[in-house]
Every structure is written in structure tokens, then in C-alpha cells.
Amino acid sequence: MLDEQAIVTLDDAEEALTIPKGWWAYLTCLFLTKRISVFLVNKTKVTANQVTIFSTFLSALSAVAFFRGPKWYYWAAILYWMSYLFDCVDGTVARLRKQSTLYGGYLDAISEYFMQLIMAIAFAYGYFKSTGNITIFYYSTVYCFFFMFFYWDGKYIKATLNPARIIDNSVQHGFLSFFDKRNIVPYPRRVESSALIFVLGPITGYIIPFYLLGLSIIVGGCCLKVGINLRRLFWPKKYDNFSRKIETLKSDSVKAIYIYNTGEELSFAAIYSILKRVGLISKVKGIISHSKLPIWFFSESLAIEDIPGPLEGIQIVVPYLEGYSMPDFRKTQEELVRKGFIIGKHFIGIGFDPYCKILF
């Protein structure tokens, strides 16, 4: 018999899907993702890591089918889609069971990373063996190179296209906000690129056209990332949101800084290290949390209930880890706003990806 646990619902599963949804997931996977996740949590003892391993196994079967050539392409595409479906399920199960871990995140990322590269090589070999068309190897080489280049840093694009960074009354802001409120990513990413290459192309038979379309997305995304980083490198105060936030904290009008502790240690330690590195640690007077915490290197620990509202000369920094502590960050933000704090004026959020790269 399963251990006693709270029964989760489809609404719980929807809430657990905290990471913004891409178009491929939105159109083909989310309906089943929520239902499979609810079933696994309520009826089984299957863990998120076990789901990740199963997803990797399906990817391996798909690669074998691609390796065998065009006669197996239909099954290869179905297996690839199923592997992505369960790739969506593993994180949802982890959040529903409140068992999200960095180990699970690394396992998910690394398995996907290597399987994509193996898939591209198997696909190229199978197609070449059957058709003699060597150009598929050139396309696969370009795909592997840009996939490796794009994989770890793609979130820079999300950070730059964040609607919060665009002028409120602009058409661009309205477009991005429409999708942001619905938790949908408005632009194609590497997931959509891979879906065009490994699913739509093989199923329709238009291998080369869909491969080129998928390559255009991933190469275009990489070029955009290079442009973003060059812009941030040469004009940081104008284009880099993080630099602007640090400049705000350096201002003479900020007499004291408090770090809000959402309970997630990694981003908390990262922001402490950054403030120390840029010479702002002397301004840090303490932490704010839902309960007073005895942390020796801070002179003061405040509970959120003890703060009546904004105080002159005090800035609150709220660090968070993208995909892991986003729900806690949103709750924190709502709580501070209810108390009269203004985003950017009285408190700022600084986000990190799971590898502690600065996003916002």
C-alpha cells in the first residue's frame, strides 16, 4: 500500500508547471503531462528521477530507430515525442511531491544534452545510409555545434525579452505580456527546433526542409544570444538589468540592504557572494524571512511580519533560483507589494539559473 499522502489534482499539476511553457509543449504535451503526473503521484511510488531515466530510455530507442533508416522514422518520431512528454512529467512529479533537488535537475539536463547529440548523429547516419545524401551530415554537424553552444545559455534570451524590461506602453511589451500572463514562451526555442527536425520532418517525409527550418531557429537563437551578451558587455549600464540593479544598491540613498530568504539556500549564498565581491557587503544589515533565523554573519534577522512597510534608505534584495524557487519568489513579491513596497524602488529580485548564472 502506498504511504499516506495528500491527493493531488489537475489544478495542483497546473500550478506545479512553474516553468514557462514552450509552444511544442503547450500544443502537444501539457494535456497528458498533467494527467500522467497526477496518476503517478496519487497511484504509484515512481520518483521523478525514475521518470527521467525512463524518458532517457525512450530517447535511446528513438535514436536506434533513426539509425535504422527511413522505414523506422515514424516510430522514431513517436518515441522522441514520448521521451519529451515524460521529460515534462519528471519535473512536475518532483514539484507535486515537493522533492525537487539539484541532483534531479542535473540528471535531467545532462541526459537530455547527450541524447540530443546522439539523436542527431544516429539520424544523420540512418538517412545517409539509405539515401546516400551526405548533406545531412553537414546539417547535423551544425546542429550539434549550435545545440551545445545554445543549451546552457539560452535563458539570456528569456531574460532580455522579459516584459518587465520593456517600456509599458510599447507594442512589444503588450505582446510579451500577453504570453507572460499565460506562462507561455512567445518565441521558438531549441525544443521547437528539435521537434521540427526529429518529429515533424520524419512524419511528413520532408526531412531536409524541416531540418533547415529547425536549424534556422537554433542558429538564430545563438546569434541573438551573442548579440545580447555583446550588448551587455559593452554597454552594461544601459542594457544589463543586473548592472542597473547593482548601481541602484551602490547609490548613496541606499543606507542599508536586507536579503530576503525564501528558504532556498543556493541563490541566497550566491547573492551574498556577489554583494561581497562588488563591495556592498558592508551595507547588508541582516536578513528577512518568515521566521527569525539565527545566522551568525548577519547582525539582524527580521520576520516579515515585523516590517510595517517601506522604510527610507532601506532596499530589500530577493534572490531566487529559476525553476526551483520561482513560486516562493512570486509569493514573496505579492506579500511585499501588499505591504506597500514598490518593485524596483523598495525591493528588487535577482534571478539565477540552476548553475547560478545571473539572469535578471
Summary of the structure (lengths in Angstrom):
residues: 360
radius of gyration: 22.8
end to end distance: 45.4
largest distance: 72.8
contacts: 1107
relative contact order: 0.09
helix: 64%
strand: 9%
